[in-house]
Structures are given as C-alpha cells and as structure tokens.
Amino acid sequence: MSQLPGQVPGPAERGPELPPPPPSYDDLQRPNQLPPPPSYGYGPPPSLDGQPRARPQQSGFLGWLSALIAGGFGLFKYAALLGVYGKTLITLLISFGAYAIFFGPWFAGALVVMILIHEFGHVIEIRRQGMKASAPIFIPFFGAAIFQRSHPQDALKQAQIGIAGPLLGTVGATVAYVLYGSTHWVPLLLAAWIGFYINLFNLIPAGMLDGGWILGAVSKWFQVFGLALLLALVIFVGLSPIVLIFIVIGLPTVIARFRNDRDPYYQSVPIAGRWAMGAAWLVLAIFLGFASYEAHGQLQPYLA
C-alpha cells in the first residue's frame, strides 16, 4: 500500500474541511530466499596507446587550493542532496534492514523500490499541480508517507493525486514483469508481484488508502464499501490483523466524508469528472487484480 497523498485544505485556506489523514500503509507477504546479486566495478578507461591515463599533477599552493575548492564544492553538493532526500534515504535503509531480517534481502529490496516508485507518483502529480510535497518517508512494516505542504481546492484534484501513485507503481511493476519475461531473472518477477499487489491493495477505497481519495470524489458510499471490504479480507481471507488498524484509523475519514458531503470541495466535482475517475479506478483495479494473480502463480515454484 502506500500512503496518503496529503490532506484537504484547512480552515485558513477554504473553511471547515476534513482533518489531516494519517499516512497509508503497505501489507507484506513472505517471499523466497535468493542468492545475493553479483557486484560490478569500474575503473578509468585506458589511453589510446593502451597505457593507463596519467592524472594531471599540480603542486604547491595552487594544487592544494584547487583540491580544497573541489572538495568543498563536492561536500556542499552532496550535503544539499542529503538535505533534500536524506530522510528518504535513511528511512529507506532502516525499512530495508527490517524487512530483510524477516523476509530476506531480495524481498526487502523489491519492496522498498516498488514503494518508492509508487510514492513518487504522488509527489510528481502534486508538483505538477503547482504545490509542494515532502519526499517519501518510509515507515517499517507500514509502507511510506508523503506530506503535502499545500492542498488542492477540490476533491477531483485530490483524486488525481491519489491515483497517480498506483498508476506509476503499476508502470514500475509492469516494467519489472516484462523484463522478467526477457531475462527470466526471478527477482524481477518477485518485484513485479509485490508491485502489483501493493498497488491493488492501495486501491481499496477506505480511509487513508489511495482508493479512498480516488473514489472520495465520486461518492461518499465508497468509503463504507472500502471499510467493509477490509474487514471481510481479515475475517474470510486471513489478511494480516494489522489491517484492523487501517479500519480504526480510517473511521474518522469516513465520518468526515459524510459530514462534509455538501461542501463545495466535493460538490464542485463535475459529473464527467466523477465518471472518469470511477472508470480509471475500475480499469486499474481489474488490471492489477489479473496481473497480481498471474505473477503470483508464476512465482509459486520458487516459493515452495
């Protein structure tokens, strides 16, 4: 699963509105253990005569000064990069380690990559709409979250942010699946299955999951359907009891959706926009359901 693309505008921007939703989550399943990947090294290319290239030498004060300037520039560049994506990198590594302990490094690597692709789908759409958002923050065993620093003024734009994550995540999983068909490298199949599964799960229209934002623009009743579906998955399918946390956390969102149903935030969504978003959700759900079923079936011999 994924995270919340953000929350609706607060009273300062547009009057009474929904409370900020908590981050969304991703569910896990057990994979197989696979051997570690090979490592590759690269060195400087040789010169035209076949001999190693000689590095230009500088001596004295000028050489020391140029080295100091180059080192300072490099330090500044990477410090700036770390300042923007440092939390993403650190939390990603923590999540990778936690998943690897319980499920193995291949599963952990595939999972964090697919979550990252999914979350950047939200980030890209938020920024395309001219708003600001944080880089993804990973939460071990719960997925990842992003936080919007500004918010759309109607539910349709929020729905577009919500569906952008599953869309980009589906593209990432599909690319992994196609590459597996060409290479028969099992980690790609594992990544594809994980990607299909977590994006399908996120389409459930409940609470903080992406489906709740996507179909929230269509009808308030989809929130009720989503919570009922989550409860049924726990009772009849044996989905992780942690999903019950999603249900409890999602209840305030459902209540707020009904309470604010007549708000212009929802009522301004045109009928054509409701039909388009509902159709996009349905097509994506059908594709992900079929794709995850096929990938899981192909993965079974390696999980035995």
C-alpha positions, 0 to 999 in steps of 0.5 A: 500500500502506500500512503496518503497523498496529503490532506484537504485544505484547512480552515485558513485556506477554504473553511471547515474541511476534513482533518489531516489523514494519517499516512497509508500503509503497505501489507507484506507477504513472505517471499523466497530466499535468493542468492545475493546479486553479483557486484560490478566495478569500474575503473578509468578507461585506458589511453589510446596507446593502451597505457593507463591515463596519467592524472594531471599533477599540480603542486604547491599552493595552487594544487592544494587550493584547487583540491580544497575548492573541489572538495568543498564544492563536492561536500556542499553538493552532496550535503544539499542532496542529503538535505533534500532526500536524506530522510528518504534515504535513511528511512529507506535503509532502516525499512530495508534492514527490517524487512530483510531480517524477516523476509530476506534481502531480495524481498526487502529490496523489491519492496522498498523500490516498488514503494518508492516508485509508487510514492513518487507518483504522488509527489510528481502529480502534486508538483505538477499541480503547482504545490509542494510535497515532502519526499517519501518517508518510509515507515517499517512494516507500514509502507511510506508517507508523503506530506503535502505542504499545500492542498488542492481546492477540490476533491477531483484534484485530490483524486488525481493525486491519489491515483497517480501513485498506483498508476506509476507503481503499476508502470514500475511493476509492469516494467519489472514483469516484462523484463522478467519475461526477457531475462527470466531473472526471478527477482524481477518477477518477485518485484513485479508481484509485490508491485502489483499487489501493493498497488491493488491493495492501495486501491481499496477505497477506505480511509487513508488508502489511495482508493479512498481519495480516488473514489472520495470524489465520486461518492461518499458510499465508497468509503463504507464499501472500502471499510467493509471490504477490509474487514471481510479480507481479515475475517474470510481471507486471513489478511494480516490483523494489522489491517484492523488498524487501517479500519480504526484509523480510517473511521474518522475519514469516513465520518468526515466524508459524510459530514462534509458531503455538501461542501463545495470541495466535493460538490464542485466535482463535475459529473464527467469528472466523477465518471472518469475517475470511477472508470480509471479506478475500475480499469486499474483495479481489474488490471492489477487484480489479473496481473497480481494473480498471474505473477503470483502463480508464476512465482509459486515454484520458487516459493515452495 
